[in-house]
């Protein structure tokens, strides 16, 4: 630590005052009485020294990549990395230990005397001094994993064998605590500077030794020095634009003909384009394995984060050690199967002797005592109320137990208790579902809803049997289940195939006519099987009756349609990671391809079904990183109705009538504006990540991120499904289309474009949408503004 005056030629008196103010605030924050502080924290005060004034001078020079010795050296480093990285070998195997700790950062004197922590037994003993920032911290989550990594080049394959895993902390308090640990693992993964792109904080950073590094970074040779026993050249680098998603830091390159990286120090600047980061530092060290191969041995990361001023700061510490490398041929049996990660039986129940053997670093006293501290938190009545309220907000459900037991039933979802639509008006709903604490194989889920304007009653009753025992929810991976569902509710015609059409307080505010709705009375039996390597297969049989509501009409002679449908589906998402929560499954990573194929067959005369039909649907989605130019999300959907059917069974695009943005839906299309039996749609969104705004004075200080997008749909209606070409009457096989329903011209697609500003106030997305085609329709809305709440780094 350093306290004193720091001057540069560019600093004004105001900046010096701010620096002095923060130093003074820091001293006041940590001026705790010795009786109220852990004994270890006194050692930190003994290390503080008063330094004399430092003069820092900086002469700005135009950076040039031509005839720059640092650039020429980095060219050789980048060329040599192809032979240095592990994947250059035919085989490799090594052991990896990873520890990740999340803690409340910057604990102050007031936290010992008041606030939610003050009355917790053991709070005083749990607080410890962090050696990385010399601040008092309170560990709240600790995860450890010991794995074995294997690789084969031909045929290319890799496996991760999880031999030990443990997790303690606040994630055990939340039923969706797995989301916390999974999100931490995804936000702060192990990184490899030998990759072109470094994925961190769910963003994509350019590697300082990647193929694009020389165009993205500025390099300068600082000096030559020793790292251990190796002589190295030290290079300093920083992005051309400090607000781009890039690193600053130093690279230590071996001062020989190998041009190997000996050490790398990375940091994300506070003024960078990443949200909530007070500081983030990464240290990587490399060395020679016993056989002489060059390998990474240490990967450390320390990140300090602050979301809002009224919330406590957070620190995340990740330490990864690699060792035991060898590169001999590996037996083929190690690479059998499609799973990329194999978990040994009992890996999550390893005892202390296992961790003492394989843990290369000791736990701190706060990390060791975390289970006891969390038990104290849960036992406190006042904090139980706070935790219950917090869980209700985060998880959208309220837990109900009996006799002090774990939750047997979850009541919710909370955001669906009150909603509104044009037919029902004000709508209330109460529902819940059982948990594995009641039965680990059998689960019930249901609700009762009432529309106060329509005076209609709705319900859902769903029973799921899981062949595999679950920890809390039937959504846990992998699924092997049978589900029986009976539901009576109301929806838009375009939501007919959706398992649970959304009714909540956030979708109640609409811009268009939403009075064309229909009720569905559905009984469904579903078989589902899921593989851990990404393939999900499903088979369901559904008997359903649909009746028009509001302004929607079928015909005078037809007041309802009844179908019996057999549907088979395949979903393939290799590498997808998600967590089963009370809200359902939450995807953690979105940069993996997802391919879904379904085919439905309508059976006339079976279980009351009145129509024969065949519907095929194909969907694809993926996220593509555009180097330093952000990311592009692509969704493609194709559907075909192969038979002659009434209009409720045609392909109806999903139209979003709400002012809230919803993925996969058209924002300016009216409900049932287009009907077709052949349809192809595309949804492409480019989040540029501030690449342009970061170069505009004044605007760059707002950290806004620009976004562009287009949604388009091509569709057609064959003559067999066009009631006007077929000469349909009220008694015909087809139903006349409702008013303001159109058939799309084959040569003109429906198109709407979007230009938006994301990251407004760091949690708000605003998008301007404009419709380009079919503007002559009576219900056509040319433009609008949509928004959503979204937190992201």
N, C-alpha and C positions, 0 to 999 in steps of 0.2 A: 504494500500500500504506500501511497505517496501523498503527503499533504503539503502544499506550498503554492507559490505563484507560478503560473505557466503563461508565458508571453510569446506571441508570434507577431510578425509584422501585420498580419491581416486581422488581428483581434482588436476589438474596440473596448472602451471602458465598460460597456454594458455586458459584453461577453465575460470579461474578467469578474464582474460582479456576480453573474450567474454561476460561474465556476466556484467562487468563494461561497455563495449561498448553498450550493449542493454539498460542498465539503463541510460546512457548518451543520447542515441538516443531518449529514451522515454521522457526525460526531455526537450530536444530540440524541439521535435515534439509538445509538449503541452505548450511551453513557448510563449503563445499568449499575445499580448497587452490587457490590461483590456478593452480598448475601443472596441476591436474587438470580445469580448466574451460575451455570455449571462451572466447576473448577477448571475444566479444560479451556474455557473461553478466556481465562486470564493470560494464557500463553500468547494469545493473539495480540493483546495490548502490549505485551513486552516486546513484540516485534515491530511495533510502530515507531518510526523515526521521523524527525523533522528534517527536511532537506532544504538546502539553499535554493535560491531562485534559479530557474533553468531558462535559458534562452534558446528557443527553437526557431531556426531560420529556414525558410523555404524559398528557393528561386524557381519560379515556374519556367519550364522549358517545353517547347513543343515536342511531343513524343513522336518518334519516327521508327517504323519497323525496318526501314532500309539501313543496311550497314550497322545494325544494332547487335553487338556481341551477345546480349541476353537473348534476343530472338533467335540468333543462330544456334546458341546452345540449346534452347528449348526445342528447336527443330530436331536436333539429334536425340534429345530425351524422348520426344514423342515417337520418333522412328524406332527407338530401341525398346519401347514399352511392349510392342507386339511380341517380342521374344522373351520378355521378362514376366508377363502376367501368367498366372497359374494355368489358364486354359490353353496355353501354348504346349503343355505337356500332354502326352497320350493318356495318362492317368494321374490322379492325385487323391490323397486322403489326408485329412488332418482333423484335429479335435479343436472345438471352439467353446469357450466359456463366455457367457454374456450376462451382465448384471445391469439392470436399469432401475434407477431410483427417481421417484418424483417426490418433491418436498415443498412445503410452504416456505417461501424464501423471506429473508429479512425480518425475522421475528424481533419485535421491539419490546421495550420496557412495559408498555401498556398491555401487551398481550398476556403478561404474567398476572396482571391485576384485574383486567376486565375483558369483555369480549367472550365469544363462544368457546375459546380455549381455556379461559382462566379457571373454571371450576372443574376441569377434567382431572381426575386422579392420575398422577404420573406424568402430567404435562411438563413439569419442571425437569424430570429425568429424561424425557423423550427429546427435548431440544438439544441440539449439538452444534458445534462450530464446523462449518463447511471449509475444508482446506482449499477449495477452488476459488472462493470469493471472500473468505474471511468474514462471513456473515453467519448469524444464528439461523438454523433451519429446523423444520419439523418434518421428518420423513413420513409420508402418508401412503406410498405405494412402493413395494420392492418386488421385482421379479428376477429370477435366475433361471438360466437354461444351460445345460451341457449337451452339446450335440457333436456328432461326427459327420463331416462333410466328405462326400465321395464324388468323383467325376470320371467320365470316360469320353474320349473324343470321338471314337468311331466304333459303333454308331453313337452319336452324341447323346449323352444322358447324364443326369446328376441326381443324387439322393441326399436327403438330410435325415439322419437317424437321431431322434430325440431320446437321449438316455436318461435325462433328468430335467424336471421342471417344477418350479414352485413360485407361488405368488401370494403375497400378504399385503394387507392394507385396506384402504377405503373401498377398493373394488369388491371386497368381501361383504361390505355393508350394503351395496347396491346389488339388486338381483340382476341388473344389467351390467354388473361390474366387469364382465368379460369384455364389454365394449371399451372400457377404460384401458385395460391392458393391451387389447388388440390395437386400439388407436395409437397408444404410445409406441408399440412396436412398429406400426406403419408410419407414424410421423418421424420417428427417430431410428431408422434402420441402420444396419451396418453398411458402410459405404466403401467404395473402392475407387480411388482416383484414376485407376487404369481404365475405367469405363468412360465412354464419351460423355454420358449424361449421369449426373448424380441425383438420385431421387431422395429428397429430404423435405420434411414438413409438407408432404403431399404436393410439392412443387418440383420442378426440374431445373437443376443448376448445371451450368457448363463446367466440366472438369478442367482444372488448370493444366492437365497434360492430355486433354482430349484432342480430337481432330480439329475442332473449331477454336481451340484455346488461343491461338495466335491472333485470330481476328477479334476475339471477345475481350481478352485481357491485355494489359500493359505489363511488361516484364522489365526488371532492372536488376543488374548484378550488384549485390551489396558488398560482400566480402568473401574471403575464404577462411574456413575455420574447421575445427575438429568436432565431429559428433561421435562420441565414444572414442574408438581407436581409428576411425575413418576420417580421411581428409575430404572435405566437401566444399562445393561452391554454393553459396547462399544467394538465391534469387527471390526478389520481392515482386508480388503481382497484385493487381487490382483491376476491376472492370473498367472499360472505357466510360461507362455511365454508372455511377455508384448506386443508382436506384434500380438497376436491372437485377435479376435474380442471379447473382454471382457471388464469389468469395473474394476476400482479401487475405493475404497471408504470405508465408515464406515456404519455399521449396529448397531442400538441401540435396544437391546432386553430387554423386560420387565424382571426385576429381580424378577420373581415369577414363579409359576408353570405353567403359561399359555404359556410362551415362545412366546409371541406375538411381532411382530416388531412394535416399537413405532416410529422409524424414520429411514430413509435410505438416505444416501448421495452417489451418484454415479458420476463418472467422466470417460471420455475417455481420456487416456493419449495421449500427442502429439506424442510420439514415437510409438503409437499403429498402427495397420494395416489399420486404416480408413484414407481415403484421405481428404485433404483440411481442416482438423480440427485443429485449433489453441488451442482449449480448449472447452470442453463440460461438463457441470455440471447439475446434476439432484437432486432435493430434493423432498422427499415424506414424508408426515406425516400422522400418523394414530391415531385414537382415538375411544372412545366409543360413540355410538349413544345413544339417550335418552333411548332406551330399553336395553342398555348394549351390543349390538352387536358391534363387532370391524370392523371399516370401514376406508377407506382412505378419508382424508379430503382435502389434498392439494397435488398437483403435479406440480412442477415448473421445467423448463428446460431453461438453457442459453447456447447457442452455438456460438462460434466465429469461423469463417471460412475464408479461404483465398485460392482462386483457383490458381492464378499465381501472381508473384511479380509485374507485371505491372498493375494489377487490384486492385481496392479497396477491403478492407476487408468487411466482412458482419457479422452481429450479428443477431441471431434469439432468441427471448424470447417468451416462451410459458408458460402461467399460467392457471392452471385448478383448479377450486374449486368445491367440491362436498358437498351436504348437503340435508337436508330433507329426510333422509333415513327412510323408514318403510318397515316392512316385513310381513304385513298381506296379506291374500289372495286377489288376483286381479281378476276383472271380466274377463270372457273369451272373451268378445268383444274387449278387448284391443289387443288380439293376432290374430284377424281375418286377413286373407289375407297372401300372400307370402312375401310382402315387409318387409324388415328388418328396413328400415328407412321411416318414414312418415313425410312429411313436411306440417305444417299447412298453410292454405291459407293466404297470406300476410306476411309470416315469414321474407321475405327479405325486407319488407317495414315498419318495426317497427319504431315508432317515439322515440324521446328522453325520453319521460315519461316511456316507456317500459324498456329501458335500465337503466334508473335511478333506477327503481324498482328492477331489477334482476341482475344488475352488481355489484359484491361484491368488486371490486377494481376500482379506478378512472383511467381514461385515462390520460396520460401525455399531456403536452401542444403540443408536436410534433405530437402525435397521434390525438388529437382533431383538429388540424389545417391542417391535411394531405389533405383533399379535396381541400381546398383553395390553398395549395402549388402546387398540381398537376395541377390545372387550370392555375396557373402561368407558369408552365413548358410547357404546351401545347400551351399557347399564345405566347411564345417567338419564333420568326422566326428562329433564329440560332438553337435552340434546336429542333424545329420541323423538320429541315433538318436531324439532328442527329438521332432523333427518327424514322423518316421515313426510313433512311438507316438501322438502327438497326432492325426495324420491318421487313424489306425486307429480312434480313439475317435470323432472327429467325423464321419468319412465312412463308418464301419462296414465298410470294406474295407482290405486290405493290398495295396500296390502291388508288382508284381514286374516288374523290367526285366532287360535282358541287356547286358553290356558297357558299363555306364554310360549306356545309352540311357534315354529316357523310358519310363514304365510301359507294358508291352505287355499285361499281364493284371492284373486286380484279383481278389484272393482274398477271398471273403466270401459273404454278410454275416456279420460277426463275432458278432452277437447271436443268430444261428440255428445256430451250431455245436452248441450243446447245447439240447435242449428235452425236453418230456415230454408224453405223453398216455396215456389209459387203455388203449388197445389196444397201443401200441408200448412203453409204459413209457419207460425212458431211451432217448433218440433222439439220434444224432449225425449231423452233416451237414457236408460239405465241398463248396464250390462256387466258381465264379469266372466272370469274363466278360472278353472282350477289349476293347481300347480302340481309338480311332482311330489311335493310334501304330502299330498293327499293320496296320490297313487302314481307310481313312476311309469306306468304303462298306459293308463286310461285318463283321458282329459276331456273336460266339457267346456264349451265356449258358447255364450249366447247373450241375447239382449232383448229388451222390450222397448218399443218406441211408440210415441203417440203424436199425431198431427192435430194441432188444436183448431186449425181452420177447417180441415177436411173431416175431423173427428174419426180419422182412420187409425187403426191399431196395427203395428208391425212387430215382427219377432224374428229371432234366429235361434236355432238350437243345433249345436254341432258336437258330435262325439268322435273322438280320435283315439284309436288304439295304436300304440307304438310297439313294434316288436322288440325294439331295443330300449332298455331303461334310460330314462332321461334324468338330468340333474334338476331342472326346474320347468322347462317349457318344451313342448313337442317339436318346436322349430329347430332344435339343436341338431347339428350335423353328426353323422349322416342320418337321413330319414329312411325309415322302413315302416310305413304306416298305412292304416286303412281309416278313412274318414267318412262318416255319414252326416249329411247336412240337410236340414229343412229350414227354409227361410221364406218369409213373405215380407216384401218391402217395395219401395218405389225407386225408380232410376230413370235416367235419360235413355232413349233408344240406343244411343251409341255406346252405352255402358252395359249392354245386355250380356256380353260375354265376360265382364269383369267379376271376379270372385266376390269382392266386397266394394261396391260403389261407395265413394267417399261422401259422407255427410258430417260436416263439422262446422264450427263457428267461423273458420277461416275461408270457407268456400261459399258462405252465405251472401256475401256482397258481390252482386253480379251486374253486368252491363247490358245484357241482352234479354230477349224473351225466353224464359225458361219454363213456359207453361205446357210445353209438349212433353209429357212424361208418360210412363207406363209402370204398372205394378208387375211384379214377377213372383210367382209362387213356385218355388224350386225345391226339388228333392234330388240329392246328388250323392253318389257313392264313388269315392276316390281311392285309388291305389297309387302309392308313390314310393319310389325307390331311388336313393341317391348314393352316388359313389364319391369318395373323398377326393378323387382326382378330377372332379368337375362335371361328370355326366349325371343328369337327372332324367329319369323316365317316369311317365305318369299315364294312368288309364282311368277314365271316369265315365260313368253313365249317369245321364241327367234327364229327369222328367220335369218339364217346366210349362207353366201356363202364363201368358202375358195378356194384360188387359190395358186398354188406353185410359189415360187420365188427363185432366186439364183440357187443352185444346187439341190433343191428339185424337184422331178418329180412325177406325179401321173401315168398316162398311156397316150399313144398316143391318145387314144379315149376319155380319161377323163381329161379335163383341169381344172375342178373345181368340187367341191361337194357342195351340198346345203342341209341343214337340217332345220327342224322345231322341236323345242324342248320345252317341258313343264317340268319345274323343280320346285320341292317343297323342302324346307329346314327348319330345326329346329336347333337352336343354343342355348345351355344352358350353362350359365356361372354365377352361383350363387355367389354373393359377388364381382363381377368384377366392378372396378371403372375405368373410363376413362374420357377424356375431348375432346369435339369437337373443333378442331382447323381448321385453313385454310388448313393444310396439311392432314386433315382427322382426324379420331379418334385416340387418343393416349392413350394406356393403362397405367394406373398408377401402378396398382399392378398386378404382374404376378404369385403370389403364390395362385391362385385359379384355380380349374379345369375348362376346357372348352371342351365341347362335341358338335360336329357338325354332323348331319345326313342329307344327301341330296339324292334325287332320281330324275333322269332325264329320260324322255320318249321321244324318237324320233317318230314323226308322219309322215308316208309316205303319200304323196299326199295332204297334208294340207299346204297352203301358199308356195308351191313349194318344200316342203321337199321331199327328195328322199329315206329316210331310216327309217326303224323301228328299234328301239334299246331301251335298258334299261341300265342305269348306276347307280350303288349305291356306295356311298362313306360315310365312317365313319372316323372321325378324333377326336383325343383326345390329349390334352396337359395339362401339369401341372408342377409346380415347387415344389420340395421336399427339405426341409432343412435337412441337415445331421448333426444336432447338431453343434459342433464346427468345423466340417469338410466341411464347405461350403454348396453348393446347387447343386442339380441335376435337369436339365431341360429335360423333356421327351416329345417327340412328336411321336404319332403313327398314321398311316394312312393306311386304307384298302380301296380298290376299286375293282369293278367287272363290266365288260361289259358282259351282259348276252346274247347278240345276235351276229349274224355274220355280220360284218361291215368292210369297208375298213380301212386301217391302220391309217389314221388321226383321226378316231373315237375310236381307241383302247386306253388303259391306257398308257400314255407316262410320265415317271417320269421327274420331274423338274431338269434340269442340270444347274449349275451355271458356265458359261463360263468366268466370270469376276474374277479378282484378289481380288475384294472386297468380304468379307464374307457376305452371305445372308442367313437368317434363312430359314429352311425347304427345302433346296436345296442341291444336291450332288455336291461336289466341284471338283471331278476328273472324272466324268462321261461325256462322249461326248453327244452332242445334238442328240437325237433319237438313242442312242446306243442300248437300249432295248425296245422292244414292247411286250405287254402282254394284256390279258383280265382278269387276276387275279393278284392282286398285294397287298403286305403287306410290309410296310416300317417302320423303327424305327430310330429315331434320339435322341441320349442320350448324353448329355453334362454334365460333372462334373466339376464345378468351385470350386476348393479346397480352394480358398481364402487365399493362402499363408501359409497354415498349415505346409507345408514341407519347403518351401523356408525360412520361418521365423526362422528356426533352423540351417540354413547354414551360417557360418560367412561370412561377406562381402556382400553376396547376400541378406541377410535380410535387409540391409540398403537401398536397391533399392526398397523395397516394391512391388516386383513382386508377381503375383498370378498365380500359376500353374493351368493348365486346361487340362483335358483329355476328349476324346469323341469318339463315334463310330456312323457311319451311315450304315445301312444295308437295303437291299431290297430283298425280296423273290417274284418271279413272275413266271407265267407260261402262256402258250398260248395253248388253246384247239384246236383240229383239225379243228373245224368249222371256226376258224379265221386264220389258217395257210395256206397261199396261195400255199405253196409247197406241203403240204399233200393233199390239195383239188384239185390239178392239175389245178391251176389257169392259165389262159392265159391272153392276153391283153384285151380280151372281157369278161373275167369271172366276177363273182360277187365280187370277192376280187381283190385287187390291189397287184402286186408284191412289195415286200419291197425294199426300196432304198438300195444302197450299204452301207456296214459297219453297217447294222442293224442286231441285233442278238436276238435270243430267248434264254432266260435264262434256264440253266439246273435246273430241279426241286430240285436237291439235293445240289446245290451250290449257295448260295446267293451272291449278290454283296456286298462287304464290303470295307469301307474306314475308317481309324482310324485317330485320331488327337491328337497331343500334342502341347500345346500352352503356351505362356506366356502373361498374361493379365496385365493391369495396367502399361505398359511401359511408362515412363514419365507421368504417371497418366491419360493418355487419349488414349492409343494406344494398340490394341490387335494384336498379331502376332501368327499365328498358322501354324504348319507344318502338312500337310496332306499326307497320304500315302495310296495307293490303294493296297489291298491284293488279290483280285480275278480277274479273267478274264483278266490277264495281256497279253495274247496272241492276243488280239484284235488289229488290225492295228492302231486304234485311241486311244488305251489305254495310259494314262499318269500315270506313276507310282507314282510320288510325286510332291509336289509343296508347295509354301508358300503363305498364304493368310493373309489379314490384314483388319482392320477396325478401325474407330475412335469411341471411346466410353468413355463418362465421367460417372464415378460412384464413390460413396463414398467408 
